[in-house]
Each structure stands twice: as C-alpha cells, then as structure tokens.
C-alpha cells in the first residue's frame, strides 16, 4: 500500500521542525581546518593514531587522462569470498558456508576454477562432532574444511559468519599466492576488520578472541600473507568499497571539537569533493565538478581496529617475522564525483614506504576506478566467481536439512519476504 498524498505531505512537513545546525559552508570550513591542522600527526591519548606518509596532501587527476594511461601492472589478481549467510536449524546447529575464489586479468581459467570452501558449525550440544581436516575435490583444484565453533552465550551467528568468510579468503590467498606475479587486490580490508572489531563490542566476544584458536588462526593467515608477498616483492592491497572507520571523527571529538560528520568517509567526502556555489532560484546551490577523480596522500593508521597490527599492537599474540612497521595498515582515499562515493585503498607499510611503488599503486587504483566507474575489475570478477546466488543458497540449505534430518528455523520475516530476506 502506498502513501496517500496527504500522508506524504504530513511526513515531509516534519523536516520543517528539524534544525540541521550549521550550514554547508561551515561544515566544509571545519573539515578544512581538521585536514590542515589535525592530521600531521593525529594524536589521541598520547599515541599517534594517524600520520601521513610524507606530507598531508590531496590531489586531482582528469578522469579521461588517467583512464587512458598505460596500466602500471601487467597482470592483476583479485580475491573475494561469499557465504550462504548463517543458517539456524531446529536441532540447534548454526552453520555458515563460505567459498573463496581468485580472478586473474588477463583471465586464467585454472585460477578461476579453484575454490576454497569453509563450513563453520556452532552447537551447544556437547556430543556434536566435526571432522576438521582439509579435503580435496574437483580433481584437486579445490579444497574444503569444516570448523567447529566453541559454545557461545551470544553472537554465535556473527562469529560463525566471520570465521567462515575470513578463513576461506585467507586460506585461498595463501594457497594461490605463487600464482600472483604483479599485484593482488583483496575485496575488502587488508586484515579481518570484522574479527578485530570484536574486542570493542562485548566482553563475550573479547574473551572468545583471546582464548580460542580460530580467531588467532585467521589473523595469522593474514600476517603470513603479508610476509609472503613482502618476501616475493609482489604488492597486495585491500580495496574497501564501504569504508566506515571513525578514528579521525572520534579523535576530533575527544579533543573537544564537534565533528559534524558521522564517520571518516563523510569527512573525506567533504575534503575531496570539488565544486562551487552557484546562484539558484532558491539561493546558493553547490555544483560538483565531475571531470576529475580526487584522492588523499597515503596515511599510516594505528587507531581503532588497525591498532593490533601497528608497531605497538599485540597482533592477538601472532608472531610477526618482519619488523613490526612492515605490517602497519596504510591507506589513501579516492573520491569519485560521478557517484559521490569514497573508496579506501589499504596496503602494508612494507610496500608503501617505497615512493616509486607507492606512486604506481596510486596510479593503478585511480585508473581502475576511472575505467570501471567503481571498484577494480579484478575484484568485480572475483566477486562474480565467489558469489552464491539466492537459488543456490536455498538449494544448499535444503541439502543441509536432508543431511542433518532437521529443518531450518523460520521466523516471520521468512514468511513475509520469502527468498528476498
């Protein structure tokens, strides 16, 4: 049922009762103040949580020019993982299944064929058992493993999902590291951000993170991945499509300033968006320049979930075989005015400290965004390979019901939305 016009108007009138505070010009001015005065370096509680690699700077490149430049890397590989989403059964089992795939540009059908599949299982039944060894299938192109998650009083579905996703992704990356000759692009952050965030969310998750082996095993895979690529002198980056960090926002507020943006992505959008105010029938109107990509310099990040892999972080107890600064998260932000979106590109400091390689990585990611009008082609291809469709998810859930001689637990949303939910 749609809204009647009178109801729509009544809802719209609510906006008149809301004072949105300072105007757009003031927000832009304050963002410029933070950019110019706070970030070289950004300090919180006596710790440097963000500092530029070189000078604090922002840059613009014409879209057409960067799209037509020669690719800095002859071959590019992408990596992604998809899941069926946590599924709860009436017998108490909670299961998620993830599959990871790697793409290659130019295409390599053998690489595209390979999969790493991980099933994570949670049960409060002490008699439930899982055979956790690796198994090969599809003429040994692919492998699979089941993992049992210890009993949890809360958050079982989130833990089951995160372990499946990150374990499949990291194992597949390590398994096929030797296939990458020029550049690997992960679909998402450099390290398992969802897992590292647990320590800040709830004591139950913090305890699980500290006491159980699965989170440590997952993070160790990512640490070994960085070491492998550093030793082979082949760079890897993470491309974050929806960055949601709040290190700058939280720190600015802690210093007593009222940061008017909700997260750091909104801050970078303010900084990187170019345009001008033009006269309009209703007053001034901001008109955006859509002919250029803009981007920041690279930053070293040691705050929030990036702290464990910083020089003074504990990496959850995982041994680091290189100097600690090599693992630190560095990033730069790209703003695409065509969609009014920002992307965050992450890389280990081991690669970014080299000025020449830093320049090549920057130019490559800018060219990818310019040409693809979005995320790089390599991870879009990997996403297609790893994605499990709604029909396939339903079929797999039915197969699991037959195997366990039970059925999935349904709720009203299943009835209301069906397969779309």
N, C-alpha and C positions, 0 to 999 in steps of 0.2 A: 504494500500500500504506500503510495507517495504522499508527500506533504501537500495539504491544501495551500493555496497562495496566502491565505490569512495566517496560517500557522508558520509558513516560511518567513513572512514579514515579521511575525512576533519574535521568532528566534533571532533573526538578523538585527532587530532593534536592541538586543542585549549588548551588541558591540558599543552602542552609544553610552552604556553605563560603565564602560571599562576605560580607564585612563592608562594608556600604554607607556606612560613615563616620558623620558627624554626622546627627542625626535631623532630621525635617522642620521642627520648630520652630527649630532652629539655622539651617537654610538660609533660612527666611523672615526671621529676625532679621538675618542678614548681608545679605540683599537690601535690607532696610530701611535698613541702615547705608550701603550704597553709594548708594541713592537719596537719602538725606538729606545725605550728606557728600561725595560724589564728583562730582556732576554739575553744579555751578554755579560754574565750568565744569569739564569733564573735560579734563585736560591730559596730553599724552604727549610726552616729549622736547622740552619747551618750547613745543609747539604746542597750541592749543585745538582739540581734535578733536570736541567736542560741547558745546553750550551751549544753555540754554533760551531761548525767545522769551518774555521776561517772567520769571516765577518758576517754579521747579520745583514742579509740582503735578500731582495726579491727581484724577479726577472720576468721579462715577457719575450715571447717568440711569435712571429707571424704564423698562423695556422698553416697556410699554404706552403710556406718555406720549409717548416720543419717536417711536414708530411712528405715532401719531395726529396729530402736529403737521403744520402746513402745510409743503409742500416749499419749501425756500429758493430753488431754481432751477426755473423753469417748464419748461425743456427740458433734457435731458441727453443727450449723445452718448458712446458707448463705442467703444473701438478695440482690436482684437486681431489676431493673426496666427497661422496654423497652418502646419505643414510636413508633408511626407511622410516626414521624417527622412532623414539621409544614406544614400544608396544607392551601393554599390560594385559596379562591373561588371568582368567578366573582362578587358576591354581596358584597365583601369587608370583609367577615369573614376570620379570620385566626384561625385555630384550630389545637391543638395537643392533642393526647390521649396517656396516659401512663398507663401501668399496672405493678404493683409490685408483686413479688412472693418471698416466702421463701422456702428454701430447708432444709432438715434435713438429717444428716448422723449419725446413720442409718436412712433409709427412714421412713417417716411418711406421709401416703397418705392424711390424713386430712389437714396437714400443706401444702402439695404440692398443694392441690386443691384450697386453699383460694387465693383470689386476692383482691387488692385494685386498682381501676381504677379511674383516674382523667382526665377529659377533660378541657382544658383551652381554652378560647374563647376571641378573640380580635376583636373589631369592632369600627370604627369611627362613626357609626350610633347611635345617642343618643337614638333612640327608641328600639334598640336591648336589649333584656332582658334574663337573665339566672336564673333559679331556682337552688340555690346553696346548698341546703340541701343534706345530705347523704342519700343514698338509698341502701337497701339490695337486693341481688339477689342470684341465685344458692343455694336455700334452706338455705339462710343466711350465707353461707360460705364466700361470697364475698360482697363487698360494692363499691359504686361508687358515684362520685360527679362531678358537673360541676362548674367551676370558671370563672368569667368574669374578664378579664384584662382591666384596665382603658386605654383610648386612649393614644397612644404614637406617637410622631412625627417620631421616628426612632427605629430600633432594635426590632420591635414588634415580629418578628418570633423567635428571640433568647430568648426573655422574655417568650413567650408562651411555648416554649420548656422547658426551665429551671424550671419554676414553676410547670408544669405538672410532670416532671421527679422527682424533689426533693420532691414535696408534696406527690406523690404516695409512694415513697420509705419511707419517714419518717413516714407517717401515718400507713403504713403496719408494719413497725418495732415496733411502739408503740402499735398497735393493738395486735401483737403477741409476745410481749416482755416476757410474762409469760410462753410461750412455750419453751423458751431458758433456758436450765439448766446449761450448762457448758461454751459455747463460741459462740458469734455471729460474723460473718465475713461479713462486708459490701463490696460489689463490687464497690470499689471507695474510695474516701477520707472520713475521719471521719465526716467532716462538708461539707455543699454545696459549694464547692470551686468555681464552675461556677457562682453562685449567689454573693458570697462575692467579686469576682473579678470586679463586675460592677462598684464599686466606683472609680476604677482606669482607666476605659475605656473611659468614656464620661460623660459630665455633665448631659445629659438627663437621663442616667442610674443611676447616683449617686442620682439625685433628686427622681427618682422612688423608689430607695432603701430606702431613708429617709422618704418619705411622704406616701407611700402606705402600706396597711396592709399585702398583700400577702407575700412579702419577709420576713417580721418580723414573720409571722405565720410559714413559712417554717423553719427559723432558730430556732424559739422557739421549734419546734418539735424535732430538733436535740439536743438542750440543755436539754429538758426533757428526751430524750432517754438516754443521758449520766447519768443524775441524777437517772433514773430508774434502770439502770444497776449497778451503784455505790451502791445504796441503797440495791439492791438484791445481791451484791457481786458476780456478774457474769460479766466477762470481755467482752468487744467488741473491735474489731479492724476494720480498713479500709485497704483493700488491693488495692493499686494503681498500675495498670498494666503499665501505660504510664506516669510516673511522669514527670512533666515539670516545676518544681519550679526553681526560679532563685535568691533566696535570697543570697546564697554564691557567685554566679557569679557577681551579681550587687554590693555586698558589697566589694568584692575584687577589682573590677574596680573602685569603689568610693574611695578606698584607694590609687589609682594611679598605680595599677598593671594591666597589660594587660592579663586578664584571657583568655586563648586561646580556651576555650570550650564554646559551645553555651548555655548550661544550666547546672543545678546542676547534672542532670543524667549523662551527659558526664564527669563531674568532678569525680563522684563516680565510674564510669566505670574505669577511669584512676587509681584511688586509689585501687580498689578491684581486678582488673584483674591481675592474676599471670601468670608468664611465664619467658621466657628467649630469648635473641637474639642468633640465631644460624647462622652459615655460610651458604650462599646460592649462587647459581651461579651468581645471580645479586647483591650480597652483603649480609649484615646482614638482617635477617628476624625474626620477632617476632613470637615465638611459644607459644601458650597459653596452660596453664595447665587446662585440662577439667575434672580432677578427684575430684575436691573439690568445694563446694559452699563457697563463702566468704561473709562476712557481716560486717557492721559497728556496733559500740555501738549505744545505743539509744541517741537521742538528743531532747531537748526541743526547739520548734520552735515558735518564736514570731514575725517573719518578714513577709512581703508580705500579702497574704490572711489569714495567721494564726494570724495576729495581733488582729483582733476583738475579738477573744476568749482567748487572753493572759491576764495576770494579770492586764495590764494597758489598755486593749481594752474595747470598749463600748458595744460589742455584739449586735450592732444595737438597743440598748435600751432594749433588752430582759433581764428579771430578772434572775439572777443566784442565786440559793438557797444554793449551797455549797460554800466553799471557792474558790476564783477565780482560784487559781493554779490548782484545780482539773480538770478544763475544758481544760487546755492548751494542744495543739497538741504536742505529742511526736512521734518520728519516728525512725526506723532504716532501712537501705537499704540492700537488698540481691542482690548479683550478681550471675547469673547463666552462667557459661562459655560455657555451651553446646549451648546456643543460643546467647551469647554475649548480654544479657539483664539484666537490673536492675529493681527491684521492690521496692516500698516504702510501708512499713507497718506502719500505724498510730494507735495511741491509746491515750485515755485521760491520763493525768499525774496521775490522781487518781489511776490508775492501775499500771502504770509503776514505780511509786516510791517504790513499794514493790519489793524488789530484787528477792524474790522467784518466785513471779508471773511473773515478767519481764523475768526471765530465762525460765519459762515454755512457755510463749508466743513466745519467740525467737525460742526455740527448736521446738515448734509445727509448726510454719510457715516455718522453714527450712525443716522439714520433709515433709510438704505438697508440697513444691516446688520440693524437690528431687524426691518424688514419682510421682507427676503429670507431671513432666517435664514442669512446668508452674504454673499458678495460682492454688490456693487450690481447691479441688474437690467440696467443699460446694458452692463456688460462681460460678463454672462452671455449677453445677446443677441448681442453681438459675437463671443463665443466660439462660439456655435452657427453664426453665419454664416461664420466663418473656418475652422472645424474641417474637416479632411479625414479622412473615415472610413477604417477599415481596408480596406474593399472598394474604395474609391476609390484608396487608396494602391497596392493591388495592381494595379489596372487601369492606373494611371499608370506604374508600374514596367514592366508588360508593354509598354505603348506605347513607353517609352524603349528597351526591349530591341529592339523592331522597328526603331526609328529608327536605333539605333547598330549594328544587326546583331551583337549580342552578348547575353549573359545576365548576370544579377546573380550576384555571388559569394555562394555559400551557405556556411554553417557548420553545425555540429551543432545549434546552438540553433534554426536554421530547421527542421530535421527534427524536433527534439524538441517544439517549441512551435507550429510552423506559423504561422498568421496572428496568433496571440496574442503572438508575440515581437516 
